[in-house]
Amino acid sequence: MKFVENVKADVTTDIVYMMCPMHLLKLQEKIRELDEGQILEIMTDYDGALEDIPGWCEKTGNEFLGMSETEDFYKFYIRKKARRK
Amino acid sequence: MRKCYFDHVATNPLDRRVFDAMTPYFMEAFGNPLSLYDLGAKAKEAIENARGQVAALINSKASEIIFTSSGAEANNFALRGIALARQHEGKHVIVSKMEHHSILNSARFLEKAGFVVTFLPVDKHGIVEPEIVKKSITKETTLISITHASSEVGTIEPIKEIGRIAKEKGIIFHTDAVAAAGNIPVDVKELGVDLLSMAAHQFYGPKGAGALYVREGLRIVPLIYGGIQENGRRAGTENVPAIVGMGKAAELAKDEMAARMEQSKKLRDKLIKGVSGIENIYLTGHPENRLPAHASFTVEFIEGEAMLLLLAAKGIYAASGSACSSKALKASPVLLSMGVSSNLAQGSIVFSLGKGSTEEDIDYLLAEFPQVIKRLREMSPYAKGWGTKGESGECIPQK
């Protein structure tokens, strides 16, 4: 897992304590709303997100920048992919 | 025989318009809101419409409403969900002694789980003094929960003032508005609450539908785990007809509130004036700051249960204390906390009016109730007073 610090996100979504698979549904919804190249920060306490979010990024072509950890939850950073010209 | 239902705080009949709104969702539009085909989409649309209607009733955003199965579930969810979500900041919770069992017992659960709970005292009218709330706050306090209005004595609490204190101190504030929402104006922004519980059957919606308002951005640990219903915060396939009914009932309550309140208040004042003429009977709760349809009393020297039975035999349906305490034949903890003696608390009676109540109903009650009291006092061993106290604290009747 890639750990990052001081990533400046354009949009943050807090889904701490929301049940699985909200982390994937919110991720999809929020990424759709972003402009190309913008960064999404997603906060969740769901352990399964450690695999799911990088996996989702790989599948969809969005860039997984990395994550950081607090005592209670994780923060994941994803950059929206640029559309092919 | 005339039938007069004066127990609207226990529950209400469904409004016919609510019933009509609900019926298509039992057998025609029966889909699961999570299903992707049109039947599911129709159910989902109905739920979201209801969410908007409920939000409009309390001036919140639709996304801030989480549907539950009852007011009690909403209260459990609020107390546990916030206490657990913020336990890393502190483990002190404040509630009042006026609260419903769903708050008190949730608070006791938290105590067993290692939290410290302060049960605030109230004054003789059942008012939670904001200054006492302020003094009870510690560095560890993360949550305050105070009822909006008591279903037992009708008192409306100073929620706005308490909300201001909670905000100043950065503490989450929940109010149990089950008896208030749909019956008096409730505005979450004006009140300054972070969470608010309500129940549909308190305003002519169906039983089995409640809601918790959770201010946007607030984290809450779920009470029921499972799927992604209610934005991943409350699992379980939605009770679509009941939710639709709650939405419609909320819409009607909002539109008709002023007229309902005016009519109830007029009848309630007549009832209080009439009953107050009976000897040794006392109004409980606040004389002015009370629910417009609510009249509650304690009657000396007789028991509430006996009054209920004799009144029911006359076709008059009322309550004695809260529905739960009444069934357990227990002196009401709410009345005791207001300083009412345990003897007098046994003689508690609550009349709560509804939109179908009439002047004739009040006249009938005022004609029958004094006779019921007279008959019971004639039979009561305490008719001449509570007598003296025995060695074990029991009352020995005066001869």
Interface residues (C-beta under 8 A of the other chain):
Chain A: D14 I15 V16 Y17 M18 M19 C20 P21 M22 L25 E71 D72
Chain B: G81 A85 H88 G217 R219 I220 V221 P222 Y225 G226 G227 I228 N231 G232 R233 A235
